[in-house]
Amino acid sequence: MKYSLEDSLEAWQTNAKFWDECMGDNSNQFHREVVRPKVNKLLDIQKDDYVLDIACGNGNYSAYLVNQGVNVVAFDYSSKMIELAKKRQARYINKIEFHVIDATNKQSLMTLKKDLPYTKAVSNMAIMDIFEISTLFKCVNELLIENGTFVFATQHPCFVTLTDKYMSAHSYYDIAIDGQPKKQCYYHRSLQDIFNVCFKNGFVIDGFYEECFHDQEKPEIIIVRARKIF
C-alpha cells in the first residue's frame, strides 16, 4: 500500500472535529438510510449481546446499540476521535467502554479481551480505511464466542474507486464528506481479497447485501456477516 498507517492516522486526527460535527448524535443520511438498516438486520441484536464496535468514530452507533439494551466496547485509533466520542456519549459512560486502539496491532487489540467474550462485533464503513485488515479479523475471531458474528459495511470495491485497478490492492486519497479539512487514505481490496481474509481467519460468510444510494443500479457499499466457525 502506498500510504502508511501514519498517513491515515494523521488524516483522521485532522478530520476528527469536522467528522464529529457532521455525524452528530444520529449520523448522516447515508449512514441512516443506506448503511444502518442492513447492518442492523445482519447484526440482529439480542438483549444478552456484548458487542465490540470497531473504528467507532464519535460513538453514535455504540449509543444506538446501548439503546437496544446491550453493553459495548468501542475503539478507534484516533485519540481525538475517542476524546470527542467520550464527550458526545457521556450519558452512556456506564454502558460504553471507549479505547484508543490500532486495528493493525495484535497486542493492542488483544487488550480488549474481557472475562465475558463478545457475542458480536461490528464495523461501519471503516474496513476501507484500515491499512492492513488480516490482523483485525484474526483478533476479532479470537475475541468472539463460538458461533459469534462480525458484521462489517465497507465501500463496494467494484463500483467505488478512483483508479482503474480492481484486482491489485492499492491505496489512494479521497474525501468522504465535502468540506472535510484533509483527504483520507483509502485502501482498495477486491471482493476476493476481502472474502479470503474472512475465510483464512476462521469465518464463513452467511449474510451479504449490496446497497445503493445515488444510483439504484450501482451499489456503493457491501454489508457482510462473517460467522466464526473455528
C-alpha positions as CSV (number, residue, x, y, z in Angstrom):
1,M,0.0,0.0,0.0
2,K,1.4,3.4,-1.0
3,Y,0.1,5.3,2.0
4,S,1.2,4.3,5.5
5,L,-0.7,3.8,8.7
6,E,0.8,7.1,10.0
7,D,-0.6,8.9,6.9
8,S,-4.0,7.6,7.6
9,L,-3.9,8.4,11.3
10,E,-2.8,12.0,10.6
11,A,-5.8,12.5,8.3
12,W,-8.3,11.2,10.9
13,Q,-6.7,13.3,13.7
14,T,-7.1,16.3,11.5
15,N,-10.7,15.4,10.5
16,A,-12.0,14.3,13.9
17,K,-13.8,17.5,14.9
18,F,-15.3,18.0,11.5
19,W,-16.4,14.4,11.4
20,D,-18.0,14.5,14.8
21,E,-19.9,17.7,14.0
22,C,-21.2,16.2,10.7
23,M,-22.2,12.9,12.2
24,G,-23.7,14.3,15.3
25,D,-25.8,12.0,17.5
26,N,-27.7,10.2,14.7
27,S,-25.1,10.1,11.9
28,N,-25.7,11.4,8.4
29,Q,-28.3,10.4,5.8
30,F,-26.1,7.9,4.1
31,H,-25.4,6.0,7.3
32,R,-29.0,6.2,8.5
33,E,-30.6,5.2,5.2
34,V,-28.0,3.0,3.4
35,V,-25.6,1.6,6.0
36,R,-27.5,1.0,9.2
37,P,-30.7,-0.8,8.1
38,K,-28.9,-3.9,6.7
39,V,-26.1,-3.7,9.3
40,N,-28.9,-3.8,11.9
41,K,-30.6,-6.7,10.2
42,L,-27.4,-8.8,9.9
43,L,-26.3,-7.9,13.4
44,D,-29.6,-9.0,14.9
45,I,-29.1,-7.5,18.3
46,Q,-30.4,-9.5,21.3
47,K,-30.7,-8.4,24.9
48,D,-27.8,-10.6,26.1
49,D,-25.3,-9.5,23.4
50,Y,-21.9,-8.0,24.3
51,V,-20.7,-6.0,21.3
52,L,-17.3,-4.8,20.0
53,D,-17.7,-1.6,17.9
54,I,-14.6,-1.3,15.6
55,A,-13.4,2.1,14.4
56,C,-16.3,3.6,16.3
57,G,-15.8,7.3,15.3
58,N,-17.8,9.6,17.6
59,G,-19.6,6.6,19.1
60,N,-23.1,7.3,17.7
61,Y,-23.6,3.7,16.6
62,S,-22.4,2.5,20.0
63,A,-25.0,4.7,21.6
64,Y,-27.6,3.2,19.2
65,L,-26.6,-0.3,20.4
66,V,-26.9,0.8,24.1
67,N,-30.4,1.9,23.4
68,Q,-31.1,-1.6,22.2
69,G,-30.2,-2.8,25.7
70,V,-26.6,-4.1,25.3
71,N,-23.2,-3.2,26.6
72,V,-20.5,-2.1,24.2
73,V,-16.7,-1.9,24.0
74,A,-15.7,0.6,21.3
75,F,-12.4,1.7,19.9
76,D,-10.8,3.9,17.3
77,Y,-7.2,4.7,16.5
78,S,-7.7,8.4,16.5
79,S,-7.2,9.7,20.1
80,K,-9.0,12.9,19.1
81,M,-12.0,11.0,17.8
82,I,-12.2,9.0,21.1
83,E,-12.0,12.2,23.1
84,L,-14.9,13.6,21.1
85,A,-16.8,10.3,21.4
86,K,-16.5,10.3,25.2
87,K,-17.8,13.8,25.4
88,R,-20.7,13.2,23.0
89,Q,-21.7,9.9,24.6
90,A,-21.1,11.0,28.2
91,R,-24.6,9.9,29.2
92,Y,-23.8,6.3,28.3
93,I,-20.4,6.2,30.1
94,N,-21.5,3.2,32.2
95,K,-22.6,1.3,29.1
96,I,-19.9,2.1,26.5
97,E,-16.2,1.5,27.3
98,F,-14.1,3.6,24.9
99,H,-10.4,2.8,23.9
100,V,-7.7,4.2,21.6
101,I,-6.6,1.1,19.7
102,D,-4.7,0.5,16.5
103,A,-6.7,-2.1,14.5
104,T,-3.5,-3.4,12.8
105,N,-1.7,-4.1,16.1
106,K,-2.4,-7.6,17.6
107,Q,-1.1,-6.8,21.0
108,S,-3.3,-3.7,21.3
109,L,-6.3,-5.5,20.0
110,M,-6.0,-8.3,22.5
111,T,-6.0,-5.9,25.4
112,L,-9.8,-5.7,24.6
113,K,-10.2,-9.3,25.8
114,K,-12.7,-9.4,28.8
115,D,-13.8,-12.1,31.2
116,L,-17.0,-12.1,29.2
117,P,-16.3,-12.8,25.5
118,Y,-18.0,-10.8,22.8
119,T,-21.1,-12.2,21.1
120,K,-20.9,-9.9,18.2
121,A,-18.5,-7.3,16.5
122,V,-19.4,-4.6,14.1
123,S,-17.6,-2.1,11.8
124,N,-19.5,0.6,10.0
125,M,-17.6,1.9,6.9
126,A,-14.1,1.5,8.2
127,I,-12.5,-1.6,6.6
128,M,-11.5,0.5,3.5
129,D,-9.8,3.0,5.9
130,I,-7.6,0.3,7.6
131,F,-4.1,-0.1,6.3
132,E,-3.9,-3.9,7.0
133,I,-7.0,-6.0,7.9
134,S,-5.9,-9.6,8.4
135,T,-4.7,-8.9,12.0
136,L,-8.0,-7.3,12.8
137,F,-10.0,-10.3,11.5
138,K,-7.8,-12.8,13.3
139,C,-8.1,-10.9,16.6
140,V,-11.9,-10.4,16.3
141,N,-12.2,-14.2,15.8
142,E,-10.3,-14.8,19.0
143,L,-12.3,-12.3,20.9
144,L,-15.7,-13.7,19.8
145,I,-17.7,-16.6,21.4
146,E,-18.1,-19.8,19.4
147,N,-20.5,-19.1,16.5
148,G,-20.2,-15.3,17.1
149,T,-20.6,-12.9,14.2
150,F,-18.7,-10.0,12.8
151,V,-20.8,-7.6,10.6
152,F,-19.0,-5.0,8.6
153,A,-20.0,-2.5,6.0
154,T,-17.4,-1.1,3.6
155,Q,-17.2,0.5,0.2
156,H,-18.1,-1.7,-2.8
157,P,-14.8,-2.4,-4.4
158,C,-16.3,-3.0,-7.8
159,F,-18.0,0.4,-8.1
160,V,-16.3,2.8,-5.7
161,T,-12.7,3.6,-6.5
162,L,-10.8,6.4,-8.1
163,T,-8.4,4.2,-10.0
164,D,-8.6,1.8,-12.9
165,K,-7.3,-1.1,-10.9
166,Y,-9.5,-3.7,-9.4
167,M,-7.6,-6.9,-8.8
168,S,-4.5,-5.3,-7.3
169,A,-4.7,-4.0,-3.8
170,H,-3.7,-0.3,-3.7
171,S,-4.4,3.0,-1.9
172,Y,-5.4,6.5,-2.8
173,Y,-6.5,9.7,-1.2
174,D,-10.1,11.0,-1.4
175,I,-12.8,12.6,0.8
176,A,-15.8,11.1,2.4
177,I,-17.7,14.3,3.3
178,D,-17.5,17.5,1.3
179,G,-15.6,20.2,3.2
180,Q,-13.5,17.9,5.4
181,P,-10.2,19.5,6.2
182,K,-7.9,16.8,4.9
183,K,-8.2,13.9,2.4
184,Q,-8.1,10.5,3.9
185,C,-6.4,7.3,2.8
186,Y,-8.5,4.6,1.2
187,Y,-7.2,1.1,0.9
188,H,-8.8,-0.8,-2.1
189,R,-9.2,-4.6,-1.9
190,S,-11.1,-6.8,-4.3
191,L,-14.1,-8.8,-3.1
192,Q,-11.8,-11.9,-3.4
193,D,-9.3,-10.3,-1.1
194,I,-11.9,-9.3,1.5
195,F,-13.7,-12.7,1.5
196,N,-10.4,-14.6,1.7
197,V,-9.4,-12.6,4.7
198,C,-12.6,-13.9,6.3
199,F,-12.0,-17.5,5.3
200,K,-8.4,-17.6,6.4
201,N,-9.2,-16.2,9.8
202,G,-11.9,-18.7,10.8
203,F,-15.1,-17.2,9.4
204,V,-17.7,-18.2,6.9
205,I,-19.9,-15.6,5.3
206,D,-23.6,-16.3,5.9
207,G,-25.1,-12.9,5.2
208,F,-24.4,-10.3,2.4
209,Y,-26.0,-7.2,1.0
210,E,-25.1,-4.7,-1.7
211,E,-26.7,-1.3,-1.1
212,C,-27.3,1.7,-3.4
213,F,-27.6,5.4,-2.7
214,H,-27.3,7.8,-5.6
215,D,-27.7,5.2,-8.5
216,Q,-30.1,2.3,-7.8
217,E,-28.2,0.1,-10.2
218,K,-24.7,0.7,-8.8
219,P,-24.3,-0.3,-5.2
220,E,-21.9,1.8,-3.2
221,I,-21.4,-0.5,-0.2
222,I,-21.3,-4.1,0.8
223,I,-22.5,-5.4,4.2
224,V,-21.1,-8.7,5.2
225,R,-21.9,-11.1,8.1
226,A,-18.9,-13.3,8.9
227,R,-19.6,-16.1,11.4
228,K,-16.9,-17.7,13.5
229,I,-16.5,-21.4,12.8
230,F,-13.2,-22.2,14.4
